[in-house]
Amino acid sequence: MSQVEAKVAPNTYGNLTVLRHSGLFGLKAGPTIIALILILLMIILIAQQKLLEAGLLFLVGGSVAAVGLIPGRQGRNLYGRLQLRLGQFMKEKKKQHLYIAGPTGAGTPDGAFRLPGLMARSELTEQQDSYGRPFGLIRVSGRGVHHYSVVIEAHPDGESLVDHDEVENRVAKWAAWLSECSMDDSIRGASVTIESAPDSGLRLERLLDSHGRDDAPAFAKEVVNEIRDNYRTGAPELTGRITITFDGRRLDGKAGDRGTVEMAEEIGNKLPGILAGLGGTGAGGVMLCTAQQITDNTRVAYDPTTAATVEELQESGGTGLLWEEAGPSFSVDEFDLYRHDRAVSRSWTMYEGPRGMFTSNCLRRLMEPSTEALRKRVTLLYRPIPVDRATAVVDREQRDSTFAGSQTRVSQRAQIRRAAAQKSAQEEALGAGLTRFGLIVTITVRDQDELARWDKTIPGLVSGARLRMRPALGNQAVTFQAGLPLGVVLPDHMVVRTGLQGFF
């Protein structure tokens, strides 16, 4: 009797929730408080027999609230869309959307080609870890932000010829690595960037030339020449980079940071353990990126047409580019796209995470390389919640979900949220870590017309993960930079902090 081997079902993951303050009727806490204040004012006016004023307040307040409650396209109501348009209008009126660098530009007084926006005041230095290995250290300081970032180049193994148990084991080790990051109070964030681009063919050409022999048969030479001519750009180039951002604020609580020397020594001592923790996660062989590699990669990101030239110079002794020369010479931050040098980019951000369960390979289609764009960059953003705050976060979520589920008419979503909060509290009590996450997808092409097809393609690529993406309207330049492996932690640069955003 033949035995039929049972197919192993893949593990599923979930229990994701959005931290927010709950109010009445499904509203957030901020709008609920405003509504209660308006009701109180109406009661006072009615008590004073000012019925006309009370009626006007009811009509105006009700109309404003009704417009805000109407669900809009891609998670934005009318007020949100108006805010984006107004912000773009003010930015263009002040000429803040235009960046011109170089000797004739106004963006950099010294004539350099610095990075625009949040990275304008960044510095890049070469340091060494405790094993003497060089690495580039990016410093961003100003307006209460004191960040130091390192970039790790990874060569993922992929899932080909990897059995089910090994894949799930890699997922578990990656989760453990993120939990270890939350144990370190100095780590502000981490990101994983998977970038694909058409292969220039230089690597294949060098490989064929280095292994060629003058006494080879004529037929073999013809085959090699045909491969060089017809297949040099067949396989896209795929690279992976992991960025870790450390907090450089002074330990005594005073303003300012601890300085590059002190932070370089501290980070250099931690890097060997961080690299060792990536073993078994599927990251493959990992190595620290030097300052020159970070500079070259950043320059290619802002002008992908220089990729072949940069690759040739790297093989012949190095590009010699400085960090002050890595930025674009010209860029325009438009409402729904970003023009930089000889390319056009559009970025999409995740505005709603998976509502249900998902598998370990749910983002496979999104990560696959594409030859139809100059660059396709997928960046997963992580912000581990420190251990000393994790308990307070899960306790607050439990209280808010219980309040939302204790109202007269309880929706199914409120019940699921309460169950998820209880599950998170149980796992946190057993030692699990909490991590906020986000997703940025950036497509870079030569012409604006090529972006139209990607507007329809991107939502379909994330459907397997049950994610919802939308263009970063009014914030294309910032989102483009946040998607680069440079360690930009956006919430730390925002005027309205994360806590107040969840409140309103």
C-alpha positions in Angstrom: 0.0 0.0 0.0 1.4 3.3 -1.0 1.5 6.1 1.5 0.6 9.6 0.5 2.9 12.2 2.0 0.9 14.9 3.7 1.7 18.4 2.6 3.0 20.6 5.4 0.9 23.8 5.8 3.0 26.9 6.2 2.8 28.8 9.5 0.8 31.9 9.7 1.5 35.1 11.6 -0.7 37.9 12.8 -1.9 39.6 15.9 -1.0 43.0 14.6 -2.7 46.1 15.9 -2.6 49.9 15.6 -2.0 51.7 18.9 -4.6 54.4 19.3 -6.8 56.1 22.0 -10.4 55.0 21.7 -13.4 57.3 22.2 -17.1 57.1 21.8 -18.8 55.6 18.7 -15.5 54.4 17.3 -13.9 57.9 17.3 -10.4 58.6 18.6 -10.0 60.2 22.0 -9.3 63.7 20.6 -12.4 64.1 18.5 -14.4 62.5 21.4 -13.2 65.2 23.8 -14.0 68.0 21.3 -17.5 66.5 20.7 -18.1 66.4 24.5 -17.1 70.1 24.8 -19.5 71.1 22.0 -22.3 69.2 23.7 -21.5 70.9 27.0 -21.6 74.3 25.3 -25.0 73.4 23.7 -26.4 72.4 27.1 -25.2 75.7 28.6 -26.8 77.7 25.7 -30.1 75.9 26.0 -30.1 76.5 29.8 -29.7 80.2 29.1 -32.6 80.0 26.6 -30.3 80.9 23.7 -31.9 78.4 21.4 -30.9 80.1 18.2 -27.2 80.0 19.2 -27.5 76.4 20.3 -29.1 75.5 17.0 -26.4 77.2 15.0 -23.7 75.5 17.1 -25.4 72.1 16.5 -25.6 72.6 12.7 -22.0 73.9 12.4 -20.5 71.3 14.7 -22.5 68.5 13.2 -21.6 69.4 9.7 -17.9 69.6 10.5 -18.0 66.3 12.3 -20.0 64.6 9.5 -17.5 65.6 6.8 -14.7 64.3 9.0 -16.5 61.0 9.5 -17.1 60.3 5.8 -14.5 57.7 4.7 -12.3 58.9 1.9 -10.2 57.3 -0.8 -7.1 55.5 0.5 -7.8 56.2 4.1 -7.9 60.0 3.8 -11.0 62.1 4.5 -11.7 65.5 3.1 -9.8 67.3 5.7 -6.7 65.1 5.2 -6.7 65.8 1.4 -7.2 69.5 1.9 -4.3 69.5 4.4 -2.0 67.8 1.9 -3.0 70.3 -0.9 -2.5 73.3 1.4 0.9 72.0 2.5 2.0 71.5 -1.1 0.8 75.0 -2.0 2.7 76.6 0.9 5.8 74.6 0.0 5.7 75.7 -3.6 4.9 79.3 -2.7 8.1 79.5 -0.5 10.1 77.6 -3.2 10.9 74.9 -0.7 10.0 72.2 -3.2 12.9 73.2 -5.5 16.5 72.2 -4.7 19.4 73.3 -6.9 22.9 72.5 -5.7 26.4 73.0 -7.0 28.3 76.2 -7.8 25.3 77.9 -9.4 22.7 76.6 -6.9 21.1 78.2 -3.9 20.6 75.0 -1.9 24.3 74.8 -0.8 26.2 78.1 -0.2 29.6 76.4 -0.6 28.7 74.9 -4.0 28.6 71.3 -2.8 26.1 68.6 -3.8 24.8 67.8 -0.4 21.8 65.6 0.3 18.6 67.7 0.5 15.9 67.7 3.2 16.5 65.9 6.5 20.0 64.8 5.5 21.2 68.3 4.6 23.2 68.5 7.8 24.4 64.9 7.9 28.0 63.9 8.3 29.7 60.7 7.2 32.9 59.4 8.8 35.0 56.2 8.6 35.3 54.3 11.9 36.4 50.9 13.1 34.6 48.3 15.2 36.2 46.3 18.0 37.6 43.8 15.5 39.3 46.6 13.4 36.8 46.4 10.6 36.0 49.7 8.9 32.5 51.0 8.7 30.8 54.2 7.7 29.0 56.2 10.5 26.3 58.7 9.4 25.6 61.4 11.9 22.4 63.5 11.8 22.0 66.2 14.4 19.6 69.1 14.9 16.2 70.0 16.3 16.3 67.5 19.1 17.5 64.7 16.8 20.9 63.1 17.4 21.1 60.0 15.3 24.1 57.8 14.4 23.5 55.1 11.7 25.5 52.2 10.3 24.7 50.3 7.1 25.2 46.5 6.8 25.3 44.9 3.4 23.5 41.5 3.2 23.4 38.8 0.7 20.1 36.9 1.4 20.1 33.2 0.7 16.5 33.2 -0.6 14.1 30.4 -0.2 15.1 28.2 -3.1 15.9 24.6 -2.0 15.1 25.5 1.6 12.7 23.3 3.4 9.7 24.5 5.4 11.2 24.1 8.8 14.3 26.1 7.9 12.2 29.0 6.6 10.2 29.1 9.8 13.4 28.9 11.8 14.7 31.9 10.0 11.6 33.9 10.7 11.9 33.0 14.4 15.5 34.1 14.5 14.7 37.4 12.7 12.0 38.0 15.4 14.6 37.3 18.1 17.0 39.7 16.5 14.4 42.5 16.5 13.6 41.6 20.2 17.3 42.0 21.0 17.2 45.4 19.4 14.4 46.4 21.8 16.7 45.4 24.7 19.1 48.1 23.7 17.7 51.5 24.7 20.1 53.3 22.4 18.6 51.8 19.2 16.0 54.1 17.7 15.2 52.2 14.6 16.2 49.7 12.0 15.4 49.1 8.3 15.8 46.5 5.7 16.1 47.7 2.1 15.9 45.3 -0.9 16.8 47.1 -4.1 16.7 45.7 -7.6 18.1 47.3 -10.8 18.9 46.1 -14.4 22.3 44.5 -14.5 24.9 46.6 -16.4 26.6 43.5 -17.6 30.0 44.6 -16.4 30.3 41.8 -13.9 29.6 39.1 -16.5 32.0 40.7 -18.9 34.8 40.8 -16.3 34.1 37.2 -15.4 34.3 36.0 -19.0 37.5 38.0 -19.7 39.2 36.8 -16.5 38.6 33.1 -17.4 39.4 33.3 -21.1 42.3 31.6 -22.7 44.1 32.4 -26.0 44.3 28.7 -26.9 40.6 28.0 -26.4 38.7 26.4 -29.3 37.1 28.7 -31.8 33.7 27.3 -31.0 34.1 28.0 -27.3 35.2 31.6 -28.2 32.0 32.1 -30.3 29.8 30.8 -27.5 31.5 33.2 -25.0 31.1 36.1 -27.4 27.5 35.3 -28.0 26.9 35.2 -24.2 28.6 38.6 -23.8 26.6 40.2 -26.6 23.1 38.7 -25.9 22.9 37.8 -22.2 25.0 40.4 -20.4 21.9 42.2 -19.1 19.6 39.2 -18.6 19.6 38.9 -14.8 18.6 42.0 -12.7 20.9 43.0 -9.8 19.5 42.5 -6.4 21.0 43.9 -3.2 20.0 44.0 0.4 21.1 46.4 3.1 20.2 46.6 6.8 20.5 50.0 8.6 20.6 50.5 12.3 20.1 53.9 13.9 21.4 54.7 17.4 20.4 57.5 19.7 23.3 59.8 20.5 21.7 62.1 23.1 23.6 62.8 26.2 23.1 60.4 29.1 22.8 63.2 31.7 19.6 64.5 30.1 21.2 67.8 28.9 20.7 69.1 25.4 23.2 68.0 22.7 24.7 64.7 21.7 27.6 62.7 22.9 29.8 63.3 19.9 31.1 61.2 17.1 34.2 59.9 19.0 32.2 58.5 22.0 29.4 57.1 19.8 31.8 55.5 17.4 33.5 53.6 20.2 30.2 52.5 21.7 28.7 51.4 18.4 31.9 49.7 17.3 31.8 47.5 20.4 28.2 46.5 19.7 28.5 45.7 16.0 30.1 42.3 16.4 27.2 41.1 18.5 24.7 42.6 16.1 26.3 40.9 13.1 26.4 37.6 14.9 22.7 37.9 15.7 21.9 38.1 12.0 23.3 34.6 11.6 20.5 32.1 10.7 18.0 34.8 9.8 18.4 34.3 6.1 20.4 37.5 5.7 23.3 35.3 4.3 26.8 36.8 4.4 26.8 40.2 6.0 29.5 42.9 6.1 29.7 46.5 7.2 29.5 49.1 4.5 32.4 51.6 4.4 31.9 55.3 4.1 32.9 55.1 0.4 30.3 52.4 -0.3 27.6 54.4 1.4 28.5 57.5 -0.6 28.6 55.6 -3.9 25.2 53.9 -3.3 23.6 57.2 -2.3 24.9 58.9 -5.4 23.5 56.1 -7.6 20.1 56.3 -5.9 19.7 60.0 -6.8 21.1 59.5 -10.3 20.6 55.8 -11.4 22.1 56.6 -14.9 25.5 56.8 -13.3 25.3 53.2 -12.0 27.5 51.7 -14.8 30.1 54.5 -14.4 30.3 54.1 -10.6 30.7 50.3 -11.0 33.5 50.7 -13.5 35.3 53.2 -11.2 34.9 50.9 -8.2 36.7 48.1 -10.0 39.5 50.4 -11.1 40.5 51.9 -7.8 37.4 53.7 -6.4 35.2 56.6 -7.3 36.7 59.1 -4.9 33.3 60.7 -4.3 32.9 62.6 -1.1 29.7 62.7 1.1 29.2 66.3 0.0 29.0 65.1 -3.6 26.5 62.3 -3.1 23.3 64.4 -3.4 21.4 65.5 -6.5 22.3 68.7 -8.5 18.6 69.3 -9.1 15.4 68.0 -7.6 11.7 69.0 -7.5 9.4 67.7 -4.9 6.0 67.6 -6.7 2.7 66.6 -5.2 2.8 63.0 -6.4 6.3 62.4 -7.7 9.9 63.4 -7.1 12.2 64.6 -9.9 15.9 64.2 -9.2 18.7 64.7 -11.7 17.9 62.5 -14.8 15.2 60.3 -13.1 11.7 60.5 -11.8 10.6 58.6 -8.7 7.3 57.8 -6.9 7.0 56.4 -3.4 4.2 54.5 -1.8 3.7 54.0 1.9 1.7 51.4 3.9 -1.3 53.0 5.6 -3.0 49.9 6.8 -1.4 46.7 7.9 -2.6 43.1 7.5 -6.0 42.7 9.1 -5.7 38.9 9.3 -3.1 36.2 9.1 -0.2 36.1 6.6 2.7 33.8 5.8 6.4 34.2 5.7 6.6 34.6 1.9 3.7 37.1 1.6 6.0 39.8 0.2 7.8 37.6 -2.2 6.1 39.2 -5.3 7.0 42.6 -4.1 10.6 41.8 -3.5 11.2 40.1 -6.8 13.5 42.1 -9.1 12.1 44.0 -12.0 13.8 45.1 -15.2 11.1 47.7 -16.1 12.4 50.3 -13.8 15.8 51.9 -13.2 15.5 51.2 -9.5 12.9 49.4 -7.4 13.4 49.8 -3.7 11.4 48.1 -1.0 12.2 49.2 2.6 10.8 47.7 5.8 11.0 50.1 8.7 11.2 48.9 12.3 11.1 50.8 15.5 11.6 48.5 18.5 9.8 49.6 21.6 12.2 49.6 24.6 11.5 47.0 27.2 10.8 49.5 30.0 8.0 50.9 27.9 6.6 47.7 26.4 4.6 46.9 29.5 3.0 50.3 29.6 2.1 50.1 25.9 0.3 46.8 26.2 -1.5 47.8 29.3 -2.7 51.0 27.7 -3.9 49.1 24.6 -5.7 46.7 26.9 -7.6 49.5 28.6 -8.4 51.3 25.3 -9.6 48.0 23.6 -11.7 47.2 26.7 -13.3 50.6 26.6 -14.0 50.3 22.9 -15.6 46.9 23.4 -17.7 47.9 26.4 -20.1 50.2 24.5 -23.7 49.3 23.7 -23.1 48.3 20.1 -19.8 46.5 19.8 -18.4 45.8 16.3 -16.7 42.7 15.3 -13.5 44.7 14.8 -13.6 46.0 18.4 -13.9 42.4 19.7 -10.9 41.3 17.5 -8.9 44.3 18.8 -9.6 43.3 22.4 -8.6 39.7 21.8 -5.4 40.9 20.1 -4.6 43.2 23.0 -5.0 40.4 25.5 -2.8 38.1 23.4 -0.1 40.8 23.1 -0.1 41.3 26.9 0.3 37.5 27.4 3.2 37.3 25.0 4.9 40.4 26.4 4.7 38.9 29.9 6.5 35.8 28.5 9.4 38.0 27.2 8.3 38.8 23.7 9.2 42.3 22.3 7.1 44.9 20.6 8.0 46.6 17.4 6.4 49.2 15.2 6.8 48.7 11.5 6.1 50.4 8.2 6.7 49.8 4.5 8.0 52.1 1.7 8.1 51.2 -1.9 10.0 53.5 -4.4 10.0 53.1 -8.1 12.5 55.2 -10.2 12.1 55.5 -13.9 13.4 57.7 -16.7 10.2 59.3 -17.7 7.1 60.3 -15.8 4.7 58.4 -18.2 6.3 55.1 -17.0 4.9 55.6 -13.5 1.3 55.1 -14.6 1.5 51.3 -14.9 3.1 51.1 -11.4 0.1 52.8 -9.8 -1.9 49.7 -10.8 0.9 47.2 -10.1 2.0 48.1 -6.6 -1.4 47.4 -4.9 -1.5 44.0 -6.5 2.0 43.1 -5.4 1.1 43.5 -1.7 -2.3 41.8 -1.9 -0.8 38.6 -0.7 0.2 40.3 2.5 -3.2 42.0 2.8 -1.5 45.4 3.0 -2.9 48.6 1.7 -0.5 51.1 0.0 -1.0 54.7 -1.2 1.2 57.3 -2.8 3.0 59.6 -0.4 1.1 62.7 -1.6 2.8 65.9 -0.7 5.8 64.1 0.9 7.5 62.4 -2.0 11.0 63.9 -1.3 10.9 62.9 2.4 9.6 59.5 1.7 12.2 58.9 -1.0 14.9 59.7 1.5 13.3 57.6 4.2 13.4 54.6 1.9 17.1 54.9 1.4 19.4 52.9 3.7 20.6 56.0 5.5 18.9 55.6 8.9 16.2 58.3 8.7 13.7 57.7 11.5 10.8 59.9 10.4 8.8 60.0 13.7 11.7 61.7 15.5 11.7 64.5 12.9 8.0 65.2 13.0 6.6 68.3 14.7 3.5 66.3 16.0 4.8 63.4 18.0 3.5 59.9 17.6 1.5 60.0 20.8 -0.5 63.0 19.8 -1.1 61.5 16.3 -2.7 58.4 17.9 -4.7 60.7 20.1 -6.3 62.6 17.2 
